[in-house]
Amino acid sequence: MSEKIEKTNKKDAPFKTAISQHVDENSYIRGYALTDLIGKVTFTEQIYLLLKGELPTEAQRKVLDAMLVACAEHRINVPSIVSARYAYSAGNTFNSAMAAGILSIGDFHGGAIDNAAKMFIENVDKNADQLATEMKAAKNRAPGYGHKVYTSDPRTAKLFEVAKQNKLYGKYCKFAESLEAALEKTSGRKLCLNVDGAVAALLCELGVDYRFGKGFFALARTAGIAAHVLE
C-alpha cells in the first residue's frame, strides 16, 4: 500500500474534514489513496480507519469484526426489524424501509451501548460492588445489563472469548463482568451483561469514542434489516 499523503485541498473549502480529501482527481481516506484501499483492506478495516484515522492491527480487526457479526442480526420480533418490514409493506422504497428500521433503535433496543460505555469510562477504577449499591440506592438502570430472553447472553461470552484470544480483554471488560456479579448481589436476580454491554466494553478497549455506540449498532444491524426487507 502506498504511503499516506499529507496534502490538503488546493482550494479553500467551506467545510473542513480530516476524514477524506480529493486531490488532483484522486480520493484519499485518512491520507490513504482510495484505490490503494480497494481490494486490499476489508470493510471492517475501512470502518476502523474512518473512525480512528489509522488501520487496525490484526487483533483489533478480528475483535471489531466479531462485534459487527454479533450485532448484525438476532431475531424478527425486535423494533428495528418489525418497523422496517412494516414500512416496506406499506409501499415505501427499500432504503426508506431500512431507514425506518434504523430510526427505531433506541435506549431499549440496541442503543444501550453508548450509555454503557460512558458508565464504564467514568467508573472503571471504582469498586464494582460500591457502584452497584449506589445505582440501586439511586434507582438507576444499568445500561448494557439484563435481557428478556437470556439469563446469560451467549453473544457476550463469545465476544469476550475472541477478545481474550486477541489479547484485547482489558480493564473495561473485566470491570463489566465484575459489575454483572455485583448487580446480581445487590438486586437478588440475574442481570446478565448483554451484547450491548459487551460491545460497549470492547469499544472502550479499542479506544473508540463512546458516543459512537448507537451508530455502531445501526451500522451492524443495517445488514439484518436489509435482509428482512428483502425477504
C-alpha positions as CSV (number, residue, x, y, z in Angstrom):
1,M,0.0,0.0,0.0
2,S,1.3,3.5,-0.9
3,E,2.4,5.9,1.8
4,K,-0.2,8.3,3.2
5,I,-0.3,11.8,1.8
6,E,-0.1,15.0,3.8
7,K,-1.6,17.2,1.1
8,T,-4.6,19.5,1.6
9,N,-7.1,20.6,-0.9
10,K,-5.7,23.2,-3.2
11,K,-8.7,25.4,-2.9
12,D,-10.0,26.6,0.4
13,A,-13.3,24.7,1.1
14,P,-16.1,25.9,3.3
15,F,-16.1,22.6,5.1
16,K,-13.1,21.0,6.7
17,T,-12.6,17.3,7.5
18,A,-9.7,15.1,8.3
19,I,-11.6,12.0,7.1
20,S,-11.3,12.4,3.3
21,Q,-9.8,14.6,0.6
22,H,-9.9,14.9,-3.1
23,V,-6.6,15.9,-4.7
24,D,-5.8,16.0,-8.4
25,E,-8.8,13.8,-9.3
26,N,-7.8,11.3,-6.6
27,S,-9.7,10.4,-3.4
28,Y,-8.0,9.9,-0.2
29,I,-9.4,8.3,3.0
30,R,-7.5,9.4,6.1
31,G,-4.5,10.0,3.8
32,Y,-4.6,6.7,2.0
33,A,-5.5,6.6,-1.7
34,L,-8.9,5.0,-2.1
35,T,-7.7,3.0,-5.0
36,D,-5.0,1.5,-2.8
37,L,-7.5,0.5,-0.1
38,I,-9.9,-1.1,-2.6
39,G,-9.2,-4.8,-2.8
40,K,-6.6,-4.7,0.0
41,V,-8.5,-3.9,3.1
42,T,-11.7,-5.4,4.5
43,F,-14.8,-3.4,5.2
44,T,-14.1,-3.8,8.9
45,E,-10.7,-2.3,8.5
46,Q,-12.2,0.5,6.5
47,I,-14.6,1.2,9.3
48,Y,-11.8,1.3,11.8
49,L,-9.7,3.6,9.6
50,L,-12.6,6.0,9.2
51,L,-13.3,6.2,12.9
52,K,-9.7,6.1,14.3
53,G,-7.6,7.6,11.5
54,E,-5.4,4.5,11.2
55,L,-5.6,0.9,10.0
56,P,-6.2,-1.6,12.8
57,T,-3.9,-4.3,13.9
58,E,-4.9,-7.9,13.0
59,A,-6.1,-8.4,16.6
60,Q,-8.2,-5.2,16.5
61,R,-9.7,-6.2,13.2
62,K,-10.7,-9.6,14.4
63,V,-12.4,-8.2,17.5
64,L,-14.2,-5.5,15.7
65,D,-15.3,-8.0,13.0
66,A,-16.7,-10.3,15.7
67,M,-18.6,-7.3,17.2
68,L,-20.2,-6.5,13.9
69,V,-21.2,-10.1,13.3
70,A,-22.7,-10.4,16.8
71,C,-24.9,-7.3,16.2
72,A,-25.9,-7.8,12.6
73,E,-29.0,-9.9,13.3
74,H,-30.8,-11.5,16.2
75,R,-34.5,-12.2,15.6
76,I,-37.6,-10.9,13.8
77,N,-39.6,-9.5,16.7
78,V,-37.5,-6.5,17.6
79,P,-38.3,-2.9,16.8
80,S,-35.7,-2.3,14.1
81,I,-36.8,-5.3,12.1
82,V,-40.6,-5.0,12.6
83,S,-40.5,-1.3,11.7
84,A,-38.6,-1.9,8.5
85,R,-40.8,-4.8,7.4
86,Y,-44.0,-2.8,8.0
87,A,-42.6,0.3,6.3
88,Y,-41.8,-1.7,3.1
89,S,-45.1,-3.5,3.2
90,A,-46.7,0.0,3.0
91,G,-45.1,0.7,-0.3
92,N,-42.1,2.7,0.7
93,T,-38.8,2.3,-1.1
94,F,-36.2,-0.2,0.1
95,N,-33.9,2.4,1.5
96,S,-36.8,4.2,3.3
97,A,-37.8,0.9,4.9
98,M,-34.2,0.4,6.1
99,A,-34.2,4.0,7.5
100,A,-37.4,3.2,9.4
101,G,-35.6,0.3,11.0
102,I,-32.6,2.3,11.9
103,L,-34.8,5.1,13.4
104,S,-36.4,2.6,15.8
105,I,-33.0,1.9,17.5
106,G,-33.2,3.5,20.9
107,D,-32.0,3.1,24.5
108,F,-34.0,-0.1,25.0
109,H,-33.2,-1.7,21.6
110,G,-29.6,-1.8,20.6
111,G,-29.0,1.7,21.9
112,A,-27.5,1.0,25.4
113,I,-24.0,0.8,24.0
114,D,-23.1,4.5,24.3
115,N,-24.6,4.8,27.8
116,A,-22.9,1.6,29.0
117,A,-19.5,2.7,27.5
118,K,-19.8,6.1,29.2
119,M,-20.6,4.3,32.5
120,F,-17.5,2.1,32.1
121,I,-15.2,5.0,31.3
122,E,-16.4,7.0,34.3
123,N,-16.3,4.1,36.8
124,V,-13.7,1.6,35.6
125,D,-11.4,2.5,38.5
126,K,-14.1,2.2,41.2
127,N,-15.2,-0.8,43.2
128,A,-18.0,-2.6,41.3
129,D,-19.9,-3.6,44.4
130,Q,-19.9,0.0,45.6
131,L,-21.2,1.2,42.2
132,A,-23.9,-1.4,42.2
133,T,-25.0,-0.3,45.6
134,E,-25.0,3.4,44.6
135,M,-27.1,2.6,41.5
136,K,-29.6,0.6,43.5
137,A,-30.0,3.4,46.0
138,A,-30.5,6.0,43.2
139,K,-32.8,3.6,41.4
140,N,-30.7,3.9,38.3
141,R,-30.9,1.4,35.5
142,A,-27.6,-0.3,34.5
143,P,-27.3,0.1,30.7
144,G,-26.0,-3.0,29.0
145,Y,-27.3,-5.4,31.6
146,G,-30.4,-7.6,31.6
147,H,-32.2,-9.4,28.7
148,K,-35.7,-10.5,28.1
149,V,-34.6,-13.9,26.8
150,Y,-31.2,-14.6,28.2
151,T,-30.0,-15.2,31.8
152,S,-26.5,-15.3,30.4
153,D,-26.0,-13.8,26.9
154,P,-24.1,-16.3,24.8
155,R,-23.0,-13.5,22.4
156,T,-21.2,-11.8,25.3
157,A,-19.3,-15.0,26.2
158,K,-18.2,-15.5,22.6
159,L,-17.1,-11.9,22.1
160,F,-15.0,-11.9,25.3
161,E,-13.5,-15.2,24.2
162,V,-12.4,-13.6,20.9
163,A,-11.1,-10.6,22.8
164,K,-9.0,-12.9,25.1
165,Q,-7.7,-14.8,22.1
166,N,-6.5,-11.5,20.6
167,K,-5.2,-10.0,23.9
168,L,-7.8,-7.2,23.9
169,Y,-9.7,-8.3,27.0
170,G,-8.6,-5.5,29.3
171,K,-9.8,-3.4,32.3
172,Y,-13.1,-2.4,30.8
173,C,-14.1,-6.0,30.0
174,K,-13.0,-7.1,33.5
175,F,-15.0,-4.2,35.1
176,A,-18.1,-5.0,33.0
177,E,-18.1,-8.6,34.3
178,S,-17.4,-7.5,37.8
179,L,-20.3,-5.2,37.7
180,E,-22.5,-8.1,36.4
181,A,-21.7,-10.1,39.5
182,A,-22.2,-7.0,41.8
183,L,-25.6,-6.2,40.3
184,E,-26.8,-9.7,40.9
185,K,-25.7,-9.5,44.6
186,T,-27.4,-6.1,45.1
187,S,-30.6,-6.9,43.2
188,G,-31.0,-10.5,44.1
189,R,-31.6,-11.5,40.5
190,K,-29.5,-12.2,37.4
191,L,-28.9,-9.2,35.3
192,C,-26.6,-10.6,32.6
193,L,-24.1,-8.5,30.7
194,N,-25.8,-8.4,27.4
195,V,-24.4,-7.9,23.9
196,D,-24.8,-4.1,24.2
197,G,-22.7,-4.1,27.4
198,A,-20.1,-6.4,25.9
199,V,-19.8,-4.2,22.7
200,A,-19.6,-1.1,24.9
201,A,-16.7,-2.6,26.9
202,L,-14.9,-3.6,23.7
203,L,-15.3,-0.2,22.1
204,C,-13.6,1.2,25.2
205,E,-10.8,-1.3,24.8
206,L,-10.4,-0.2,21.2
207,G,-10.4,3.5,22.2
208,V,-13.5,4.4,20.2
209,D,-15.5,7.4,21.3
210,Y,-18.4,6.2,23.5
211,R,-20.8,8.5,21.5
212,F,-20.5,6.1,18.6
213,G,-22.5,3.5,20.5
214,K,-25.8,3.7,18.7
215,G,-24.0,4.4,15.4
216,F,-22.1,1.1,15.8
217,F,-25.3,-0.9,16.4
218,A,-27.0,0.8,13.5
219,L,-24.0,0.1,11.3
220,A,-24.1,-3.6,12.1
221,R,-27.8,-4.1,12.2
222,T,-28.3,-2.5,8.8
223,A,-27.3,-5.8,7.3
224,G,-30.0,-7.7,9.1
225,I,-32.6,-5.0,8.4
226,A,-31.8,-5.2,4.7
227,A,-32.2,-9.0,4.7
228,H,-35.6,-8.8,6.4
229,V,-36.8,-6.1,4.0
230,L,-35.7,-8.2,1.0
231,E,-37.5,-11.3,2.5
